[in-house]
Amino acid sequence: MQFISLGGWCGTRLALDQEKITDKEPHNLFDHLRSSSKGVLECIKSDFSLSTILPEPLVIDARFRHFKPFVGEHFGFYHHDLTNKDVLASIDRKIARFISYCTDNENKKIVFVRTCVIPDYEEELANMIELQKVFIDKYPNLKFIIVFVIPDQNVTAYYRTVTDKLFVFTLNDKSYKNFNLGKEYRNIFNFILNNDLFSETFVSDVIHKEKQEKDEKAKIDLVPISTRLCLVDDLPAVNYYSK
C-alpha cells in the first residue's frame, strides 16, 4: 500500500513520515508546499502543466515576515527557491514520480491523503469528488482511495464514506505542535491499515450502516475549522484564498 500526500500543507506528509509510513520514500509534488484543493484538481487534470503549478512571475513575495516565498494562485512555495534550476528540475522529477505511481503501480494500492485547510470543508470535499473522477478517467487501472481529513476537530476518527473511493476523517490536531502530528494523525493511518477500504464488502457494509443511522444524530459533531492552515504570517497562503 502506497501513501501519497495531496497536501493542503506540509503537515500531511510530515505526519506520514513521523509514523514511519513514508519516511524512507522520495518526496512527491504536493508534500512540502501550500496548495488549494482546486489547484491540485486542476494540476492533475491538466497533466501537471507547469502553468498551473508555478507562480507567474517567478518573484519572491515580499509581504511575508518570516518567509521568502513564491506565491501563486493555487500553490505557495515556502521552502523552495524557484529561481534555482536544480529546484525546478526536482519539481519535474516529482511530477514524473507522481505519474509513475499512477501508471506503473503493478497492482499496488494507492492511498491519497488530503488535509483540508480552509474553513469551508464542503468546497474542498467537492473538489476531491471531482478529483476521484479525474483519476478514474486518466488512470483506469489505478487502484486508489482518497482520504479527506478535516482538522480542528475534537476527536481523530472515521467520519463517513462519500463514495467507494472517498473517505472522510476528523482530526484533533489541537496541540499545534508539528512534532506531534504523527500521533495526532495516527488513528487515521491505523484505521486505513487495519481495514480494507479497497474492499467492496467493507464499503457496502459501511454505507448500509450509515443509511440505517441517517435519521439518528451523527456520532461526531463537526466544529468550525479555523483559518490557521490557509494563512502564513496572517496572509493567504495562496492567492486563491484571498477570494
C-alpha positions in Angstrom: 0.0 0.0 0.0 1.4 3.4 -1.1 0.5 6.6 0.8 0.8 9.8 -1.2 0.1 13.3 0.2 -2.2 15.6 -1.7 -1.1 18.3 0.6 -3.1 21.2 1.8 0.0 21.9 3.8 3.3 20.2 4.8 1.8 18.6 7.8 0.2 15.8 5.8 3.5 14.3 4.6 5.2 15.2 7.9 2.7 13.1 9.8 3.2 10.2 7.4 7.0 10.4 7.9 6.7 10.6 11.7 4.6 7.4 11.7 7.4 5.7 9.6 5.0 5.2 6.7 6.7 7.4 4.1 9.9 8.4 5.9 12.2 6.3 3.6 10.4 7.3 0.3 11.3 10.2 -2.1 9.2 13.3 -1.9 6.2 14.0 -4.2 5.0 17.2 -5.7 2.4 18.2 -3.0 4.4 17.2 0.0 6.1 20.5 1.0 4.1 23.3 -0.4 0.8 25.0 0.3 -2.0 24.1 -2.1 -5.6 24.7 -2.7 -7.8 21.7 -3.4 -8.8 23.4 -6.6 -5.2 23.8 -7.6 -4.5 20.1 -7.0 -7.5 19.1 -9.1 -6.6 21.4 -12.0 -2.9 20.3 -11.8 -3.7 16.6 -12.2 -6.5 17.3 -14.7 -4.0 19.3 -16.9 -1.4 16.5 -16.7 0.7 18.6 -14.4 1.1 21.6 -16.7 3.7 23.9 -15.1 1.5 26.9 -15.9 -0.9 25.6 -13.2 1.8 25.0 -10.7 4.4 27.7 -10.9 3.6 31.3 -9.9 3.8 33.9 -12.6 6.1 35.8 -12.5 8.7 33.9 -10.5 9.5 36.5 -7.9 9.6 36.4 -4.1 6.5 37.7 -2.4 7.9 40.4 0.0 4.8 40.7 2.1 5.7 37.8 4.4 7.6 38.4 7.6 9.2 35.0 8.2 9.5 33.6 4.7 10.6 34.5 1.2 8.0 32.5 -0.7 6.9 32.3 -4.3 3.1 32.5 -4.1 0.8 31.8 -7.0 -2.9 31.4 -7.5 -3.2 27.9 -6.1 0.3 26.9 -4.9 2.7 28.5 -2.4 6.4 27.6 -2.4 7.7 28.4 1.1 10.7 26.1 1.2 11.9 26.3 -2.4 13.9 28.8 -4.4 12.2 28.7 -7.8 14.9 30.7 -9.4 17.3 27.8 -8.9 17.4 25.4 -11.9 18.1 22.5 -9.6 14.9 23.1 -7.7 12.9 23.3 -10.9 14.5 20.1 -12.1 13.4 18.4 -8.8 9.8 19.6 -9.4 10.0 17.9 -12.8 11.2 14.7 -11.1 8.4 14.8 -8.6 5.8 15.2 -11.3 7.3 12.2 -13.2 7.3 10.2 -9.9 3.7 11.0 -9.2 2.6 10.0 -12.7 4.6 6.8 -12.4 2.8 5.9 -9.2 -0.5 6.2 -11.1 0.6 4.4 -14.3 3.2 1.8 -13.3 1.7 0.7 -10.0 2.0 -3.1 -10.6 -1.4 -3.6 -8.8 -0.2 -1.5 -5.8 -3.0 0.2 -3.9 -2.6 3.9 -3.6 -3.9 5.9 -0.6 -4.1 9.7 -1.4 -4.3 11.8 1.7 -5.6 15.4 1.6 -5.9 17.6 4.7 -8.5 20.4 4.4 -7.0 23.8 5.0 -10.0 26.2 4.6 -13.0 26.7 6.9 -15.5 25.6 4.2 -14.6 21.9 4.0 -17.5 21.3 1.7 -15.7 23.2 -1.1 -12.6 21.1 -0.7 -14.6 17.9 -0.5 -16.4 18.7 -3.8 -13.0 19.1 -5.4 -12.0 15.7 -4.1 -15.2 14.1 -5.5 -14.2 15.6 -8.9 -10.6 14.5 -8.5 -11.8 10.9 -8.0 -13.5 11.1 -11.4 -10.3 12.5 -12.9 -8.2 9.7 -11.5 -10.6 7.1 -12.9 -10.7 8.8 -16.3 -6.9 9.3 -16.6 -5.7 6.2 -14.9 -8.3 3.5 -15.4 -6.1 0.7 -14.0 -5.2 2.6 -10.8 -6.4 1.1 -7.5 -6.8 4.1 -5.2 -8.8 5.7 -2.5 -8.8 9.4 -1.3 -8.7 10.1 2.4 -10.0 13.5 3.2 -9.1 14.9 6.7 -11.0 17.6 8.5 -8.7 19.3 11.1 -9.5 21.3 14.3 -12.0 18.7 15.5 -12.5 17.3 19.0 -11.6 13.7 18.0 -9.5 11.9 15.5 -11.8 9.3 13.9 -13.5 7.9 10.8 -16.4 10.2 9.9 -18.2 9.0 6.8 -17.9 7.3 3.4 -18.7 9.6 0.5 -18.1 7.1 -2.3 -16.4 3.8 -2.6 -13.2 5.7 -3.2 -13.5 8.7 -0.9 -13.5 8.6 2.9 -13.7 11.4 5.4 -11.9 11.5 8.8 -11.9 14.1 11.5 -8.6 15.2 13.1 -7.8 16.5 16.5 -4.6 18.4 15.9 -5.1 21.0 18.6 -1.7 20.6 20.2 -0.5 22.9 17.4 2.9 21.3 17.6 4.4 20.0 14.3 6.4 17.3 16.2 3.1 15.9 17.5 1.4 15.5 14.1 2.2 11.8 13.7 0.5 11.0 17.0 -2.5 13.2 16.0 -3.0 11.5 12.6 -2.1 8.0 13.9 -5.7 6.8 14.4 -6.5 7.7 10.8 -3.5 5.8 9.4 -4.2 2.8 11.7 -7.8 2.7 10.5 -6.7 2.6 6.9 -4.0 0.0 7.6 -6.3 -2.2 9.7 -9.4 -2.0 7.5 -9.6 -2.9 3.8 -11.1 0.3 2.5 -10.5 -1.0 -1.0 -12.9 -3.9 -0.4 -16.4 -3.7 -1.9 -17.7 -5.6 1.1 -16.2 -3.1 3.5 -17.6 -0.2 1.6 -21.1 -1.7 1.1 -21.3 -2.7 4.8 -20.3 0.9 5.9 -22.7 2.6 3.5 -25.5 0.3 4.6 -24.8 1.0 8.3 -24.7 4.8 7.6 -28.0 4.7 5.8 -29.6 2.9 8.7 -28.3 5.6 11.0 -29.2 8.6 8.8 -32.1 9.7 11.0 -30.1 9.4 14.1 -27.8 12.1 15.5 -24.3 11.9 14.0 -21.8 10.3 16.3 -19.3 13.1 15.7 -20.4 16.8 15.7 -18.1 18.9 13.5 -16.8 22.1 14.9 -15.8 25.1 12.9 -12.5 24.9 11.1 -10.1 27.8 11.8 -8.1 29.7 9.2 -4.7 28.8 10.6 -3.8 26.3 7.9 -4.7 28.6 5.0 -2.7 31.5 6.4 1.0 32.2 6.6 2.2 35.2 8.6 -1.6 36.1 8.8 -1.7 36.3 4.9 -3.4 33.9 2.5 -1.0 31.0 1.8 -2.0 31.1 -1.8 -3.7 33.9 -3.7 -6.9 31.9 -4.3 -7.6 32.1 -0.5 -7.9 35.8 -0.6 -11.1 35.4 -2.5 
